[in-house]
Amino acid sequence: MTGYYDYVLGLIPVSLIGITAMLSVIGLPLTLAVPVGAAVAIAIIGHAVFVNVPVSNPQPMTDTATTMPQSAAPTQGLNAE
């Protein structure tokens, strides 16, 4: 199932290469077409990171591991009798 971020990852190279090629074909110099394509790619990345913020819903911590295993319990010292 493709989500928003899958489309973003696909649009980054498409916008960079596609817009650069399109602007170059219509007569814009390559030195101007590349920054315009890069600006569109940066705008897509900025939207994905700052506008449509990637958040994860962390699972709440459970108290299933409240006791310490014997192997991890602190010892009294090296010379304990």
ABEGO torsion letter per residue (X at the ends): XBBAAAAAAAAAAAAAAAAAAAAAAAGBBAAAAAAAAAAAAAAAAAAAAAABBBBBBBBBBBAABABBBAAABBBAEAABX
